[in-house]
Each structure stands twice: as C-alpha cells, then as structure tokens.
C-alpha cells in the first residue's frame, strides 16, 4: 500500500514541485500518474523513495513513514527507472543476484534466479551474457525480474516504457498486470495514455505539482481518457479546490 | 552484505582490462624492486663481513710497532645493513656505511653511492618503498575514484540506493572491494618479503627484524587505508567521476611530489646546516685555538707539562717514569673529544630538527609520516645512522685510549719505539648492536600520531560523505 498525505515538495521555486498530494494505492492497484514534464510525477516517486525530504506532508509505504523508516520502507518497495541501469561488466544473472542480495534476498540459488528470467521472458542464454549488449527492453525486463525477486509489496515506476517498441511495451504491461494480480501496489509515472489505459486500474492527471483528476480506467475509453487529459491541460489550476473523482 | 558488495566491486575490477594491466605492472615493479633491494642487501652484507674480517686481520697482523703509529693506521667500522633496508634504503646512499677510526680525528662516513651517481639518479631510483609510498596510492585512487561517482554517472546509484542498503554498509563494502584488489597486488610481494627476511634471520644482528616488518606493514596499511577512505569520500561527494578523479590525482600530486619538496626546503630554511668545509674549519679552529679562544693547544700542552712535572716531582720530562708523549696524546684526544662532541651534537641536532619538520609536515601529506616511519623501522633513517656513528666514535675513543696506555710503556720522544705484536689482540673488535623497536618508535611519535589521525579522519570523511550521498 502506498499513501501520500498532503505531500508537498518545494525546491524554493514560486510554484511548488508537488503541492498537497493526497493519494492511496491499495494492493493490486496500478495507479498511473499522467502529466507533462515538470508536473511533479518524478518528484512524487523521489519522495516515496526517500531521496528527498518533503517540505510538508507524509509519504507512507505499508504503514511506515518514509522519512522515519528510510531503510525499512525501501525494503518494501521496488523501483524501476526510465532506464534500468546495470553493471556492464557483470552478466544479467550476476546483476540480478547482486541487486536481490542487496535488497535482502540473498538465499536464491542459480536455478531460482534463472527462473525469474524465464518469468519475464528473457532467455537463459541472455542471462549468462554480460549486460553491455542488452537492449533497453531487456534491461526493463531485468528491472521487473529484480522487483519480483525482491518480493516487493509496492512498485514505483518512472516512465518505464518510454522508448520501448510496442511489442516490448506490451510485454511490459503484461508483467505489470501479473504483479498487481499478485497483490502488489503499483505507482507508475508515464506520458503514455495508451499504456495507462491498458495497464492501469486508475489514472491521475497532474499539472504543475497538483493532482487535478483521478479516474478508473475501466470507466473510460481511450478517447475519453485523451479528452480528459487535454481538458485538464487546458484548464487553469483550480485554487485549493478539492480533488474531484470523475465519473462518466 | 558488506562482503557481498566487496565481492561485486572486486569482480568488476578484475574483469576490467585496465585494472589487470595496472596490477600486473605494479606487481612486477614491486617484485623487481624487492629483488633488487634484496640482492643489494645480500651482496653488501657479504662485502661487509669480508671487510670486517680483513680490517681485523690487518689490525692484528701489524707486527711489532709503535702504538701511536698503530692508532694512525686505524680500523674501519662498517654499518650492518638491516634486511628491511632492502625494502626501504632510506638515506643510506647519502650518509654512507663505513667510517675510518683513527687517532685525533672523528672522520666523516665514506662510501656514499649517491656521491658517485649522476643527477638523473635522483629521479629514477626504484625501491619497494617508492612503489609503496608513491605508486600504490595512485593505484588506490584509480581503483576507487569511481566507487560512487561512476555509479552516479551510470545511473546505477539511484537503483542501488532504492534497495534499502545502509550507507555505512555501502561505504565499507566499497572500501573492502578496493582493499581486496590491493591485497591481490600485495600478497606476492609480502610473501616474498617475509620469506627473504626468514632467510636472513640470525645473520644480520637485527634480532627484532620480524617485529619491525610487521610494524612497517601496519604503517603502510594505515597509509593505504587513509587513501581508500579519502577516495571514497571524494567519490561520494563529487558531482561526476571525472571531477572525483581530478581532485584525487591533485591530492596525490601534492602528497607525493609537491609537499615533500616544499617541506624539505622549509626544513633546510628553518634549520640550516653548515657546509662540510665550514664544519671542518670550525672544528680545527676550536682544537688549535681552544674552544673558548683562551686555551690554545700550545698553552694546554704547557699546562699539562707543568702539572705532570709537579705531580712526579721532577724538573724535566725526560726524567718522568712514564712516556710524556702518551699523556700528551691522551690529553689531546680528551680535548678533541669535547670539541667533536660539541660540534657533532650541534650538527646532528640540526638534522634532527629538520627531520621533525618533515614529521610534522605529515599534517599536510601523509606520505611524510609513512616515509619517516618506514625508514625508521627499516633502520635506514638518520636517527639510526647517528646511533651507529656514536657507537663507532665511542669505539674510536676506546682504541685510542688503549693505544695511549700502551704508549706509556714506550720511550719518550722515540716514535719508533715498538710494542710487541701480541699487543693488538688487547684491542676489542668493534661490535654494533642496533637500537630496539621501542627506541625507534620513540623517535617517530609525531609520524605515528599523524598517520593514525589521517586514517581516522579519512574513515570519518568516508562515512560522512556516504551518509549524505545524493542519488543523482
């Protein structure tokens, strides 16, 4: 479970990077944060990861405050950036083993680790190769394998599918759905409305640090979502008005 | 966790071709330097033993001779080289290893290889100590400047920090990774060093050699530890790996090249020593004119003569029951000794003060601390040279006293009067025992303190910097 309560981050600019975000993502939910660059999506993820301290408000993972329990909350969550970066002198398997061990899962044998590669659709041949030769799609899959191996209860994704071809992107969505099916709470920042509709259970639209709208993807068609997004971008920022859940 | 991190760092380094080349190069240099040092040690020890035998045999086989003539003939004192000097020859080349012990005069040391070398030798001397003090820190910098900075550049740091690993585990793991890579480099050389030392055990007269070796190793470990800590701290704080490298290489240059030069100039400026010529002049002046200027050698001789004649109640020296020449010679020795003591103490205290500047210079550059300590433990430093020189001088005075006692038995004013050939065996052979480790450590308290301080501060800096590590 991921929870933000009045979460605010101000780097000293006139408009805060994140302004009173209230959000709760239950186990099994995939929440997609939509919005242009600078809307506050990455700031939200950084606050959940404890990489920066909030100006006000609380970020919680499970029932723990990220600020007061930095190591414990990181143990619960897995993070997949826009580019999963790996140690290029190590094989895919060694990378997975290392990241898992550091995440506290140090008892996996080689077969189990290779099993994670099977699970995300990476060949065993690739797993034993040094990652210098991996494509972006392969790296992102290793990222998912790392999240699975970590047994994370929450997943933070920062534009994980940008730059992936449609097939790789689709495979990625399938893996996400499998994870959420297993009870993982997922927060994904993305530009990709199509991917949000496909993989997400809820979407939230952000602009200039504010979460303007949230909606259930089941209630929306692709066209509805696009219209909602464009309207939100066009509209001025509502001043302190409570968040509205759009029902169509 | 820590060992897991260290293992990964190590694996990455070993797979990096650049590390393999650098490691092979440094290892080869170290082993070559050790082998060359060892060869020199074995050869010079053999030469010394031969020379000691020869000088003793020559002394014993002088035949019937006038004792003062024998004292002029003199003997050589050779300084035994510590086996550890094959690692760190220190100032040995500059101060020499042999001194001629003769009547009247405290001689300077001879056989200084540096005086035969060209100026180019100042730059190119390859000793194990140079490799350890100068090259190894550079290897440490190259191994660890990227510890955090390169991960930040590559983007892995953000993921690493999202895992929930404690910062101190990360810092320790990274440090341990560098340490194990270094260990691979150093283990062959260390094994070689210990084996060589074991071979020489007992033959050298340096009974505490093993203890000295361990302490020397410990000193170098602290030095390397300081460099690892600093490198990790800088790597954690620097915005990029490139910047970290520039900062660390800058420190390496100051530590290894700039500070030693600057401190040497500072030490000479603060405590200038006399030129060899001026020193000799001053000694001669004091002996002929008297140390206080009112007590010339002629006046001293007259006073002695008056006192002796009065003591024996005779009018002429020819009527004395003893050879007055012997008394006069010994009086001359005694007076000369006070003059030499005065001048050499002043000279050596000047050098000691210069060395103190070097030791305290370690506040700026840890190299200066480890260099002093290493030389001290190797027995090739100034203080142990002085220790030997003092022992040799005491032996010279002993020989002269015995010679003058024998002289008493010869006829006055007959410099050809001889004593029998057996006489020479009464003179003991020079035997030198080097000072113990505790004495050596006592000379280097500032270096020990500053080396520990560097290590502690570098560790603290590494902890502080990793605690404030920013993911990007």
Interface residues (C-beta under 8 A of the other chain):
Chain A: X49 X51 X71 X72 X73 X74 X75 X77 X78 X79 X81 X83 X84 X85 X86 X87 X89 X90 X94 X98 X99 X101 X102 X103 X104 X106 X150 X156
Chain B: X1 X4 X5 X8 X11 X12 X15 X16 X154 X155 X156 X158 X159 X160 X161 X162 X163 X164 X165 X166 X470 X471
